[in-house]
């Protein structure tokens, strides 16, 4: 609206007004009067109108992002491809590719971590022990998550972990926990695939209580890394242990062994362990060898295998009732049974069958998790303070005799004699009977190598350093004293200790962290020198050392009741007289040497009984503990901290 007097619009009037006026300090009539500032608009007001499209010209093209779109498509395709591969791998290959990828990924992470931080003062870790701890946890988690042969490899590492850093020893001690068992549906599929018939048809069992047929538990009694064991009673009344391989193992084994990238000899042994026909062969061979050895027949028992119920992934053997080797309380507690009475199944006597009404009631009460095997621990009495009343000395003597005969006399060695694979029963005579199960992992020693190994052990006992040097040179070993200590599981005092002196040279006066780092570096170099000539190295020694180590751990766990070194050395010397592979002249010559060797063993007895006296007065734990203390003292100078507790069970 325009102002009529001066021709200004309202907007111009507002602009013309003063924006701020100060309060006058004097009366308004005394101040001079000022007129407001005004501006004139000479053109007539026109409202705003938008421009026409034609007046704007050609529009600019939209901004494109070709690289972003290209990478987005690539990432989408990659995600779809990964999801498809993961689904196919899980469905048809039991996650074998996923497990292998996880393995290689961890290998890269651990290798990079040690490459960067394995030094006296790690830049990205508080200390070397902290570095070991986090990588031990990474490796442990990988092996447990992957399961199968990875878990078995972890158990093998645990059995040999005494020379690993303490952080690895503590973590890998958990490797012997029971593995997760597969469902009955998966176990039944394995039986059907191998036999072409249902479990009911193969074993003649019924799951609905048919009195004319046998019975079988569908929940496993034990579960390990490769297989699980179910109890069953066949139609003829025989109780059996049905070992069923986990269904995914057959698909995973090839990928796993490829991922491990192990020595071919070790790969072959692990592969044979998944073949239950091979395990049945080993069990029957060992049964014949034990039956033909008067010093072991009646003291050692090998369960019978039922060939008609055995396949590559299913093995059926005689069910064993007994006490595990780690159960010292039940082994030694007083016998509550009758005089001249053995524990259930001792000597192969038939087991008392379960009552039919109990079986029927159990089947009708629970359709899957039924417990049908009768309880046969009557010898443990109602207060659970009874036992087999056995001598631990007799138990360990039988064990060392068995494995020494395998090693020095027969050349067929069971390489997994941990306490879970050994049952103890009481014979009517009151003596122990050792039952050996799980015959999947064996190695065969050729006669020439077996004779060399027997002579090597005999030479260790007599400090025959010249002969020891000759033998280890044939095996491609340069440091005889360290190898001798590793074989005896105690410091070898007969060598020249050159390797020990070289490792400890130059470490005096430095900081502890630097000493430990340099010692571990030199120790690694020393081990490489021991294994420098792989062509000569007898690969059987890998598994023989495992056997010796487990037997040593068992003896230590039971309180060192026997002189393990003496018994083993005696078998080594005696085998050079009794071996059927030697000529009559060689046997006669070795007989004279064996009689002389018996006198030499007296010194070992002196050491053993001195340790027993100290143990009696509470000043020591026995011979094995004393030897362990000596090994720990020597190993500490090498930057290695030994811990044998991982073998206790």
C-alpha positions as CSV (number, residue, x, y, z in Angstrom):
1,X,0.0,0.0,0.0
2,X,1.5,3.3,-1.0
3,X,1.7,6.4,1.2
4,X,-0.5,9.1,-0.3
5,X,1.5,12.1,0.8
6,X,5.0,11.1,-0.4
7,X,4.4,8.2,-2.6
8,X,6.3,5.5,-0.6
9,X,5.3,2.0,0.0
10,X,5.1,0.5,3.5
11,X,8.4,-1.4,3.2
12,X,10.3,1.8,2.4
13,X,8.7,3.5,5.3
14,X,9.8,0.8,7.7
15,X,13.4,1.1,6.4
16,X,13.3,4.8,6.7
17,X,12.4,4.7,10.5
18,X,15.4,4.8,12.9
19,X,16.3,1.4,14.2
20,X,17.4,2.7,17.7
21,X,16.6,5.8,19.6
22,X,18.4,6.7,22.8
23,X,16.3,8.0,25.7
24,X,16.7,11.8,25.7
25,X,18.3,13.4,28.7
26,X,16.7,16.8,28.1
27,X,13.2,18.0,27.3
28,X,12.2,17.3,23.7
29,X,11.4,21.0,23.0
30,X,15.0,22.0,23.8
31,X,16.5,19.6,21.2
32,X,16.9,20.3,17.5
33,X,14.4,18.5,15.2
34,X,15.7,16.0,12.5
35,X,13.7,14.7,9.6
36,X,13.8,10.9,8.8
37,X,16.0,9.7,6.0
38,X,13.9,8.7,3.0
39,X,14.6,6.8,-0.3
40,X,12.5,7.0,-3.4
41,X,11.5,4.1,-5.7
42,X,11.2,5.3,-9.3
43,X,9.7,2.1,-10.8
44,X,6.4,0.6,-10.3
45,X,6.3,-2.5,-8.0
46,X,6.1,-5.8,-9.8
47,X,5.5,-9.2,-8.0
48,X,8.2,-12.0,-8.4
49,X,7.5,-14.6,-11.1
50,X,9.6,-17.7,-11.6
51,X,11.7,-18.1,-14.8
52,X,10.3,-20.2,-17.6
53,X,12.1,-23.6,-18.4
54,X,13.1,-22.4,-21.8
55,X,15.0,-19.5,-20.3
56,X,17.1,-21.7,-18.1
57,X,19.0,-23.5,-20.9
58,X,20.0,-27.2,-21.0
59,X,20.1,-29.0,-17.7
60,X,23.5,-30.4,-16.3
61,X,23.8,-34.2,-16.3
62,X,23.5,-35.9,-12.8
63,X,26.8,-36.7,-11.0
64,X,27.7,-40.4,-11.4
65,X,29.7,-42.7,-9.1
66,X,30.9,-45.5,-11.3
67,X,33.7,-46.8,-9.0
68,X,31.4,-47.0,-6.0
69,X,28.7,-48.9,-8.0
70,X,31.3,-51.2,-9.4
71,X,32.7,-52.1,-6.0
72,X,29.2,-52.4,-4.5
73,X,28.4,-55.0,-7.1
74,X,31.6,-56.9,-6.5
75,X,31.0,-57.0,-2.8
76,X,27.4,-58.2,-3.3
77,X,28.6,-61.0,-5.7
78,X,31.4,-61.9,-3.2
79,X,28.9,-62.1,-0.4
80,X,26.5,-64.3,-2.4
81,X,29.4,-66.5,-3.5
82,X,30.7,-66.9,0.0
83,X,27.2,-67.7,1.3
84,X,26.7,-70.3,-1.4
85,X,30.1,-71.9,-0.7
86,X,29.4,-71.9,3.0
87,X,26.0,-73.6,2.5
88,X,27.4,-76.2,0.2
89,X,30.4,-76.9,2.4
90,X,28.2,-77.3,5.5
91,X,25.6,-79.5,3.7
92,X,27.8,-81.8,1.7
93,X,31.4,-81.6,3.1
94,X,30.7,-81.3,6.9
95,X,32.2,-77.8,7.0
96,X,35.6,-79.1,5.9
97,X,36.5,-76.0,3.9
98,X,35.3,-73.7,6.6
99,X,37.4,-75.5,9.2
100,X,40.5,-75.4,6.9
101,X,40.0,-71.7,6.2
102,X,39.7,-71.0,9.9
103,X,42.9,-73.0,10.5
104,X,44.9,-71.1,7.8
105,X,43.6,-67.8,9.1
106,X,44.7,-68.5,12.6
107,X,48.1,-69.7,11.3
108,X,48.6,-66.3,9.7
109,X,47.6,-64.4,12.8
110,X,49.8,-66.4,15.2
111,X,52.8,-66.3,12.8
112,X,52.5,-62.5,12.5
113,X,52.1,-62.1,16.3
114,X,55.3,-64.1,17.0
115,X,57.2,-62.4,14.1
116,X,56.4,-59.0,15.6
117,X,56.5,-59.6,19.3
118,X,58.9,-62.6,20.0
119,X,61.7,-60.5,21.4
120,X,63.0,-59.6,24.9
121,X,60.7,-56.5,25.1
122,X,57.6,-57.1,22.8
123,X,56.2,-53.9,21.3
124,X,52.6,-55.2,21.2
125,X,52.5,-57.5,24.3
126,X,53.2,-56.9,28.0
127,X,55.8,-59.8,28.0
128,X,56.7,-63.1,26.2
129,X,54.6,-65.1,28.7
130,X,51.6,-63.0,27.8
131,X,52.4,-63.5,24.1
132,X,52.4,-67.3,24.7
133,X,49.2,-67.2,26.7
134,X,47.1,-65.4,24.1
135,X,48.3,-67.6,21.2
136,X,47.8,-70.8,23.3
137,X,44.2,-69.7,23.9
138,X,43.7,-69.0,20.2
139,X,45.0,-72.4,19.2
140,X,43.0,-74.2,21.9
141,X,39.8,-72.5,20.8
142,X,40.5,-73.5,17.2
143,X,41.1,-77.1,18.0
144,X,38.0,-77.4,20.2
145,X,35.7,-75.6,17.7
146,X,36.9,-77.6,14.7
147,X,36.7,-80.9,16.6
148,X,37.3,-84.3,14.9
149,X,41.0,-84.9,14.0
150,X,41.8,-81.3,15.2
151,X,40.8,-82.4,18.7
152,X,43.0,-85.6,18.4
153,X,45.9,-83.4,17.2
154,X,45.4,-81.2,20.3
155,X,45.5,-84.3,22.6
156,X,48.7,-85.4,20.9
157,X,50.2,-81.9,21.5
158,X,49.1,-82.1,25.1
159,X,50.8,-85.4,25.6
160,X,54.1,-83.9,24.3
161,X,53.6,-80.4,25.8
162,X,56.2,-80.7,28.5
163,X,58.7,-78.8,26.4
164,X,56.2,-76.1,25.5
165,X,55.9,-72.8,27.4
166,X,53.8,-73.2,30.6
167,X,51.0,-71.2,29.1
168,X,50.5,-73.8,26.5
169,X,50.8,-76.6,29.0
170,X,48.0,-75.2,31.2
171,X,45.7,-74.6,28.3
172,X,46.2,-77.9,26.6
173,X,45.6,-79.8,29.9
174,X,41.8,-79.3,29.1
175,X,42.1,-81.3,25.8
176,X,41.1,-84.6,27.5
177,X,37.6,-83.5,28.4
178,X,34.9,-85.7,26.7
179,X,34.0,-84.5,23.2
180,X,30.4,-83.8,22.3
181,X,28.6,-86.9,21.2
182,X,26.4,-87.1,18.0
183,X,22.7,-87.8,18.1
184,X,21.4,-91.4,17.8
185,X,20.0,-90.5,14.4
186,X,23.4,-89.6,13.1
187,X,25.0,-92.8,14.6
188,X,22.2,-94.9,13.1
189,X,22.9,-93.5,9.6
190,X,26.6,-94.6,9.9
191,X,25.4,-98.2,10.7
192,X,22.9,-98.2,7.8
193,X,25.5,-96.8,5.3
194,X,28.1,-99.4,6.3
195,X,25.9,-102.5,6.6
196,X,22.9,-101.6,4.4
197,X,20.6,-102.4,7.3
198,X,19.1,-100.8,10.3
199,X,20.8,-101.1,13.8
200,X,18.0,-103.5,14.8
201,X,18.7,-105.8,11.9
202,X,22.5,-105.7,12.2
203,X,22.7,-106.4,15.9
204,X,19.4,-108.2,16.4
205,X,18.2,-105.7,19.0
206,X,14.8,-104.3,19.8
207,X,14.0,-100.8,21.2
208,X,10.5,-101.8,22.4
209,X,11.4,-104.5,24.9
210,X,10.9,-107.6,22.7
211,X,12.2,-110.5,24.9
212,X,13.3,-112.6,21.9
213,X,15.9,-110.0,20.9
214,X,18.8,-108.1,22.3
215,X,18.9,-104.5,23.6
216,X,21.0,-101.5,22.9
217,X,21.5,-98.1,24.5
218,X,21.0,-95.2,22.1
219,X,22.9,-92.7,24.3
220,X,26.7,-93.2,24.1
221,X,28.6,-94.3,27.2
222,X,31.7,-92.4,26.0
223,X,32.5,-89.9,23.3
224,X,35.9,-89.1,21.9
225,X,37.2,-87.0,19.0
226,X,36.6,-89.6,16.3
227,X,34.0,-92.0,17.6
228,X,31.5,-92.8,20.4
229,X,30.8,-96.0,22.2
230,X,27.3,-97.6,22.8
231,X,26.5,-100.5,25.1
232,X,24.5,-103.4,23.8
233,X,23.5,-107.0,24.7
234,X,23.2,-109.3,21.7
235,X,20.5,-111.9,21.3
236,X,22.9,-114.6,22.6
237,X,23.5,-112.7,25.8
238,X,27.0,-111.3,25.0
239,X,27.5,-107.7,26.1
240,X,29.4,-105.6,23.5
241,X,30.8,-102.2,23.0
242,X,29.8,-100.8,19.7
243,X,32.2,-98.1,18.5
244,X,30.6,-95.8,15.9
245,X,32.6,-93.3,14.0
246,X,31.1,-89.8,13.9
247,X,29.5,-89.3,10.5
248,X,31.3,-86.1,9.6
249,X,34.8,-87.6,10.1
250,X,34.8,-89.4,6.7
251,X,34.2,-86.2,4.9
252,X,36.6,-84.1,7.1
253,X,39.6,-86.4,7.3
254,X,41.1,-85.6,3.9
255,X,40.8,-81.9,4.3
256,X,42.1,-82.0,7.9
257,X,45.2,-83.9,7.1
258,X,45.9,-81.6,4.1
259,X,45.4,-78.6,6.4
260,X,47.8,-80.1,9.1
261,X,50.5,-80.5,6.4
262,X,52.2,-83.1,8.6
263,X,55.0,-85.5,7.9
264,X,53.5,-88.2,5.6
265,X,54.4,-90.9,8.1
266,X,52.3,-89.2,10.8
267,X,49.5,-88.5,8.3
268,X,49.3,-92.2,7.4
269,X,49.1,-93.2,11.0
270,X,46.3,-90.8,11.7
271,X,44.4,-91.9,8.6
272,X,44.7,-95.6,9.7
273,X,43.2,-94.6,13.1
274,X,39.9,-93.8,11.4
275,X,39.8,-97.3,9.8
276,X,38.2,-99.6,12.3
277,X,39.0,-102.7,10.3
278,X,42.7,-101.8,10.8
279,X,42.0,-101.4,14.5
280,X,40.4,-104.8,14.6
281,X,43.5,-106.3,12.9
282,X,45.8,-104.6,15.5
283,X,43.6,-105.9,18.4
284,X,43.7,-109.5,17.2
285,X,47.4,-109.4,16.5
286,X,48.1,-108.1,20.0
287,X,45.8,-110.8,21.5
288,X,47.9,-113.5,19.8
289,X,51.2,-111.9,20.9
290,X,50.1,-111.7,24.5
291,X,48.7,-115.2,24.5
292,X,52.1,-116.5,23.3
293,X,54.2,-114.7,25.9
294,X,54.2,-116.7,29.3
295,X,55.2,-113.6,31.3
296,X,52.2,-111.7,30.1
297,X,49.5,-114.3,29.5
298,X,47.0,-114.2,32.4
299,X,48.1,-110.7,33.4
300,X,47.1,-108.8,30.2
301,X,43.7,-109.1,28.5
302,X,42.7,-107.9,25.0
303,X,39.0,-107.7,24.3
304,X,37.6,-109.9,21.6
305,X,36.5,-108.3,18.3
306,X,33.3,-109.5,16.5
307,X,34.3,-109.4,12.9
308,X,30.8,-110.0,11.5
309,X,29.6,-106.8,13.3
310,X,32.6,-104.7,12.3
311,X,33.1,-102.4,9.3
312,X,35.3,-99.5,8.3
313,X,33.4,-97.1,10.6
314,X,31.8,-99.5,13.1
315,X,33.6,-101.9,15.4
316,X,32.0,-104.3,17.8
317,X,34.1,-105.7,20.7
318,X,33.6,-107.4,24.0
319,X,32.3,-105.1,26.7
320,X,34.8,-104.5,29.6
321,X,33.9,-103.9,33.2
322,X,36.8,-102.5,35.1
323,X,38.4,-99.6,37.0
324,X,40.2,-96.9,35.0
325,X,43.9,-96.4,35.7
326,X,43.4,-92.9,37.1
327,X,41.0,-94.2,39.9
328,X,43.6,-94.8,42.6
329,X,41.0,-95.0,45.3
330,X,39.1,-97.9,43.8
331,X,42.3,-99.6,42.8
332,X,43.7,-99.8,46.3
333,X,40.7,-99.7,48.6
334,X,40.1,-103.0,50.5
335,X,38.4,-105.9,48.6
336,X,34.9,-106.5,49.8
337,X,34.2,-109.6,47.8
338,X,34.7,-113.2,48.7
339,X,38.0,-115.0,48.9
340,X,39.2,-116.3,45.5
341,X,36.6,-114.2,43.8
342,X,37.5,-111.8,40.9
343,X,35.8,-108.6,39.8
344,X,33.1,-108.7,37.1
345,X,34.5,-110.1,33.8
346,X,38.0,-110.9,35.1
347,X,39.8,-113.5,33.0
348,X,37.1,-113.3,30.4
349,X,34.3,-114.8,32.6
350,X,30.8,-114.1,31.3
351,X,29.0,-111.1,32.7
352,X,25.7,-111.5,34.6
353,X,22.8,-110.5,32.3
354,X,20.3,-107.8,33.2
355,X,16.8,-108.8,34.3
356,X,14.2,-108.7,31.6
357,X,11.7,-106.8,33.7
358,X,14.3,-104.1,34.4
359,X,15.0,-103.7,30.7
360,X,11.4,-103.5,29.7
361,X,10.7,-100.9,32.4
362,X,13.7,-98.8,31.3
363,X,12.6,-98.9,27.7
364,X,9.1,-97.8,28.5
365,X,10.2,-95.0,30.9
366,X,12.5,-93.3,28.4
367,X,12.5,-93.8,24.7
368,X,16.0,-92.5,23.9
369,X,18.1,-91.9,27.0
370,X,17.6,-95.3,28.5
371,X,20.2,-96.8,30.8
372,X,20.0,-100.6,30.3
373,X,23.4,-101.8,31.4
374,X,23.2,-103.3,34.9
375,X,25.2,-101.8,37.6
376,X,28.0,-104.2,38.6
377,X,29.9,-102.3,41.3
378,X,28.8,-104.6,44.1
379,X,32.5,-104.8,45.1
380,X,32.4,-101.1,46.1
381,X,29.8,-101.9,48.9
382,X,27.0,-99.5,49.9
383,X,29.3,-96.9,51.5
384,X,31.4,-96.7,48.4
385,X,34.6,-97.3,50.4
386,X,35.5,-100.7,48.9
387,X,37.8,-101.3,46.0
388,X,39.8,-103.9,44.2
389,X,42.4,-104.2,46.9
390,X,45.3,-104.2,44.4
391,X,49.0,-103.3,44.7
392,X,50.0,-100.3,42.6
393,X,53.4,-101.9,42.2
394,X,51.8,-104.9,40.6
395,X,49.6,-102.7,38.3
396,X,52.6,-100.6,37.0
397,X,54.9,-103.6,36.7
398,X,52.3,-105.3,34.4
399,X,51.9,-102.1,32.3
400,X,55.7,-101.6,31.8
401,X,56.2,-105.3,31.0
402,X,53.5,-105.1,28.4
403,X,54.8,-102.0,26.6
404,X,58.4,-103.0,26.9
405,X,57.6,-106.4,25.2
406,X,55.8,-104.5,22.5
407,X,58.8,-102.2,21.9
408,X,61.8,-104.6,22.3
409,X,60.5,-108.1,21.6
410,X,57.6,-107.9,19.2
411,X,58.0,-104.6,17.4
412,X,54.3,-103.7,17.4
413,X,53.8,-100.7,19.7
414,X,50.5,-99.3,21.0
415,X,51.0,-95.5,20.8
416,X,48.1,-94.2,22.8
417,X,48.4,-95.9,26.3
418,X,46.8,-93.1,28.3
419,X,44.8,-94.0,31.4
420,X,41.5,-93.8,29.5
421,X,42.6,-96.8,27.4
422,X,43.5,-99.0,30.3
423,X,41.1,-100.9,32.6
424,X,42.2,-102.8,35.7
425,X,40.3,-105.9,37.0
426,X,41.0,-108.1,40.0
427,X,41.7,-111.8,39.2
428,X,40.6,-114.5,41.7
429,X,44.2,-114.8,42.8
430,X,44.1,-111.2,44.0
431,X,46.5,-110.0,41.3
432,X,45.7,-107.3,38.8
433,X,44.6,-107.9,35.2
434,X,45.4,-105.1,32.7
435,X,42.9,-104.7,29.9
436,X,44.1,-102.7,26.9
437,X,41.6,-101.1,24.5
438,X,41.6,-98.7,21.6
439,X,44.1,-100.3,19.2
440,X,43.8,-97.8,16.4
441,X,47.2,-96.2,16.6
442,X,50.1,-98.7,16.3
443,X,53.6,-98.5,14.7
444,X,55.7,-101.4,13.5
445,X,59.4,-101.5,14.2
446,X,61.5,-103.4,11.7
447,X,63.9,-106.0,13.2
448,X,67.1,-104.0,12.5
449,X,65.7,-100.8,14.0
450,X,64.3,-102.7,17.0
451,X,67.7,-104.3,17.7
452,X,69.4,-100.9,17.4
453,X,66.8,-99.4,19.8
454,X,67.3,-102.2,22.3
455,X,71.0,-101.8,22.2
456,X,70.6,-98.0,22.6
457,X,68.6,-98.5,25.8
458,X,71.1,-101.0,27.1
459,X,74.0,-98.6,26.4
460,X,72.2,-95.8,28.3
461,X,72.1,-97.9,31.4
462,X,75.8,-98.8,31.2
463,X,77.0,-95.3,30.0
464,X,78.5,-96.8,26.9
465,X,78.9,-93.4,25.1
466,X,80.8,-94.9,22.2
467,X,78.0,-97.2,21.3
468,X,75.3,-94.5,21.9
469,X,77.2,-92.2,19.5
470,X,77.4,-94.9,16.8
471,X,73.7,-95.7,17.0
472,X,72.5,-92.1,17.0
473,X,74.7,-91.3,14.1
474,X,73.0,-94.0,12.1
475,X,69.7,-92.2,13.0
476,X,71.0,-88.8,11.8
477,X,71.2,-87.4,15.3
478,X,74.1,-85.1,16.2
479,X,73.5,-84.4,19.9
480,X,73.5,-87.7,21.8
481,X,73.3,-86.3,25.3
482,X,70.0,-84.4,24.8
483,X,68.4,-87.3,22.9
484,X,69.5,-89.7,25.7
485,X,67.9,-87.4,28.3
486,X,64.7,-87.2,26.3
487,X,64.6,-91.0,26.0
488,X,65.2,-91.7,29.7
489,X,62.9,-88.8,30.8
490,X,65.7,-87.8,33.2
491,X,69.1,-86.1,32.8
492,X,71.7,-88.4,31.2
493,X,74.9,-88.1,33.2
494,X,77.1,-90.1,30.9
495,X,77.4,-87.6,28.0
496,X,79.8,-84.8,27.5
497,X,77.0,-82.1,28.0
498,X,78.4,-80.1,25.0
499,X,74.9,-79.1,23.9
500,X,74.0,-77.9,27.3
501,X,77.2,-75.9,27.6
502,X,76.6,-74.3,24.2
503,X,73.0,-73.3,25.0
504,X,74.0,-71.7,28.3
505,X,77.1,-70.0,26.9
506,X,77.0,-66.2,26.9
507,X,73.8,-65.8,29.0
508,X,75.4,-64.8,32.3
509,X,74.8,-61.3,33.5
510,X,71.9,-60.3,31.2
511,X,68.4,-59.4,32.1
512,X,66.0,-62.3,32.8
513,X,63.8,-61.5,29.8
514,X,66.8,-61.4,27.5
515,X,68.2,-64.6,29.0
516,X,64.9,-66.4,28.4
517,X,64.7,-65.1,24.8
518,X,68.2,-66.1,23.9
519,X,68.0,-69.4,25.6
520,X,64.8,-70.3,23.7
521,X,66.4,-69.2,20.4
522,X,69.5,-71.4,21.1
523,X,67.3,-74.3,22.2
524,X,65.3,-74.1,18.9
525,X,68.6,-74.2,17.0
526,X,69.7,-77.2,19.0
527,X,66.5,-79.1,18.2
528,X,67.0,-78.3,14.5
529,X,70.5,-79.7,14.8
530,X,69.2,-82.9,16.3
531,X,66.7,-83.4,13.4
532,X,69.1,-82.1,10.7
533,X,69.2,-85.3,8.7
534,X,65.6,-86.2,8.1
535,X,66.5,-89.1,5.7
536,X,68.2,-91.0,8.4
537,X,65.8,-90.1,11.2
538,X,63.6,-93.1,12.1
539,X,60.1,-91.7,12.1
540,X,58.9,-94.4,14.4
541,X,60.8,-92.6,17.3
542,X,58.1,-89.9,17.2
543,X,55.4,-92.4,18.4
544,X,57.8,-94.5,20.6
545,X,58.7,-91.3,22.5
546,X,55.0,-90.7,22.9
547,X,54.5,-94.2,24.4
548,X,57.4,-93.8,26.8
549,X,56.2,-90.4,27.9
550,X,52.7,-91.6,28.7
551,X,53.9,-94.6,30.6
552,X,56.3,-92.4,32.6
553,X,53.4,-90.1,33.4
554,X,51.2,-93.0,34.5
555,X,53.9,-94.2,36.9
556,X,54.4,-90.8,38.3
557,X,50.7,-90.3,38.8
558,X,50.5,-93.5,40.8
559,X,53.3,-92.4,43.1
560,X,56.3,-94.0,41.3
561,X,55.6,-97.5,42.8
562,X,58.2,-99.2,40.4
563,X,61.6,-98.6,39.0
564,X,60.5,-97.9,35.4
565,X,64.0,-97.3,34.1
566,X,65.3,-100.7,35.4
567,X,62.3,-102.7,34.1
568,X,62.5,-101.1,30.6
569,X,66.3,-101.5,30.4
570,X,66.0,-105.2,31.5
571,X,63.5,-105.9,28.7
572,X,65.8,-104.1,26.2
573,X,68.8,-106.3,27.2
574,X,66.8,-109.5,27.4
575,X,65.2,-109.0,24.0
576,X,68.7,-109.2,22.4
577,X,68.9,-112.8,23.8
578,X,65.3,-113.9,23.0
579,X,64.5,-112.1,19.7
580,X,63.6,-114.8,17.0
581,X,65.3,-112.5,14.4
582,X,68.8,-113.1,15.8
583,X,71.1,-116.1,15.0
584,X,72.0,-118.6,17.7
585,X,75.6,-117.3,17.9
586,X,74.4,-113.7,18.4
587,X,72.0,-114.9,21.2
588,X,74.8,-116.7,23.0
589,X,77.0,-113.7,22.8
590,X,74.3,-111.4,24.0
591,X,73.4,-113.8,26.9
592,X,76.8,-113.2,28.5
593,X,76.4,-109.5,28.1
594,X,72.9,-109.6,29.6
595,X,74.1,-111.4,32.8
596,X,76.8,-108.7,33.2
597,X,74.1,-106.1,32.6
598,X,72.0,-107.5,35.5
599,X,74.7,-106.5,37.9
600,X,74.9,-103.0,36.4
601,X,71.2,-102.5,37.1
602,X,71.9,-102.8,40.8
603,X,73.0,-99.1,40.8
604,X,69.6,-98.2,39.4
605,X,68.0,-100.1,42.3
606,X,70.1,-98.1,44.8
607,X,68.8,-94.8,43.4
608,X,65.2,-96.1,43.3
609,X,65.1,-97.3,46.9
610,X,66.9,-94.2,48.2
611,X,64.0,-92.2,46.6
612,X,61.5,-94.6,48.2
613,X,63.0,-94.0,51.7
614,X,62.8,-90.2,51.1
615,X,59.2,-90.6,50.0
616,X,58.4,-92.7,53.1
617,X,59.7,-89.9,55.4
618,X,57.9,-87.2,53.4
619,X,61.0,-85.8,51.9
620,X,60.1,-86.5,48.3
621,X,57.5,-87.9,45.9
622,X,59.4,-90.9,44.6
623,X,61.9,-91.7,41.8
624,X,59.8,-90.1,39.0
625,X,59.3,-86.9,40.9
626,X,63.0,-86.6,41.7
627,X,63.9,-87.2,38.0
628,X,61.3,-84.6,37.1
629,X,62.9,-82.1,39.5
630,X,66.3,-82.6,37.9
631,X,64.9,-82.3,34.4
632,X,63.1,-79.1,35.4
633,X,66.4,-77.6,36.9
634,X,68.3,-78.4,33.7
635,X,65.6,-77.2,31.4
636,X,65.3,-73.9,33.2
637,X,68.8,-73.1,32.1
638,X,67.6,-73.7,28.5
639,X,64.7,-71.3,28.8
640,X,62.2,-74.2,28.9
641,X,59.8,-74.7,31.8
642,X,58.8,-78.3,32.2
643,X,55.4,-79.2,33.6
644,X,54.4,-82.9,33.8
645,X,51.1,-82.5,35.5
646,X,49.3,-82.5,32.1
647,X,49.8,-86.2,32.0
648,X,48.1,-87.0,35.2
649,X,45.0,-88.7,33.7
